[in-house]
Amino acid sequence: MSIGFTEILLIVVFVLLVFGAKRIPELARALGRASYEFKKAKENLISEGEECARAAEKAGEQNTSCATEAPALPKDENQAG
């Protein structure tokens, strides 16, 4: 199942009607920035994982955790505790 020309044309017309022609470049820039930030965060996570694996390999340990301790969650006042 693929998207054909008619479907793409309908999507473009819908976006034009909803957002207006003046806001489309602004939305495209915001989408580009969000995509860039997502990609950068993904690359950072991958590099941190690789660094952790190298450190564990260098130390000769198999079950080494490089993750820092998770922050404490605030206690929910509605829960019995």
SULKAPE-V754506 format. One line per field, one symbol per residue. phi: phi as a letter, one per 20 degrees, with the letter a starting at -180 (. if undefined). psi: psi as a letter, one per 30 degrees, with the letter a starting at -180 (. if undefined). burial: I if it has 16 or more other C-alpha atoms within 10 Angstrom, else O. Layout:
phi = ???
psi = ???
burial = ???
//
This chain:
phi = .ceeffffffffffffffenffeffffffffffffffffffffffffffffffffffffmdededeffffffeffffeefb
psi = klkaeeeeeeeeeeeeeeflfffeeeeeeeeeeeeeeeeeeeeeeeeeeeeeeeeeeefgkehkkfklkkkkkkkkffkk.
burial = OOOOOOOOOOOOOOOOOOOOOOOOOOOOOOOOOOOOOOOOOOOOOOOOOOOIIOOIOOOOOOOOOOOOOOOOOOOOOOOOO
//
